[in-house]
Amino acid sequence: MTATCLILCWACSGKRGYAGASLSDLADAAGVSRPRLYDAFPDKTSMYLAVVDRVINDTKAALDFALVAKRPLQDELSTFFGMSIDHYLSGAKARG
């Protein structure tokens, strides 16, 4: 299952909450059938754990890029806060 599908599922669950989002809702949000969702994840908990894992990995990659520890601290922090400000001003909704 693609990262995009996972993020769409996550967005759907954000509207209804974990308990309120049915597997049909999540499959519709991801643009896949329920059987396809079940092929990728045996249950809703597995899907959420995959989404959380993806968000953690994406965040770690962004931090690794921003804080490479090979530049002066001022440059590291400038890159980190610049990326943070760009993200917040982009209007992207929180994923967690």
Residue pairs with C-beta under 8 A, 6 or more apart in sequence:
1 30
1 32
1 37
1 40
1 41
1 50
3 54
5 30
5 31
5 32
6 30
6 47
6 50
6 51
6 54
7 51
7 54
7 95
8 29
8 30
8 31
9 26
9 29
9 30
9 47
9 51
10 48
10 51
10 55
10 95
11 29
11 93
11 95
12 21
12 25
12 26
12 28
12 29
12 30
13 20
13 21
13 26
13 48
14 93
14 94
14 95
15 21
16 25
18 44
18 48
21 44
23 34
23 37
23 38
23 44
24 34
26 37
26 44
26 47
27 33
27 34
27 36
27 37
30 37
37 47
40 47
41 47
41 50
52 96
55 95
55 96
62 83
63 80
65 79
65 83
66 76
66 79
66 80
66 83
67 76
67 79
67 80
68 76
69 76
71 79
